[in-house]
């Protein structure tokens, strides 16, 4: 499997405001923003707020994984390694 070169392959579509890598959309957001959002949601909704944060993250990861499986014909394990490599480059 090829080593991911995220930064050299990222595309920005000005008309839609989309940031794409291999036709998969990404949202770049600072960890501090997510942390504050999570704390606020949990404060307002209690345990259900934590569940909502988990569910939304799980759904986003699942959708990205499915798209990479389609694009690159990877196994589930290969998709995991692929996305971990991407995370390291983003972070």
Secondary structure, DSSP 8 states (H G I E B T S, - for coil): -----HHHHEEEETTTTEEEETTEEE----HHHHHHHHHHHHHHHTHHHHHHHHHHHHHHHHHHHHHHHHHH---HHHHHHHHHHHHHHH-
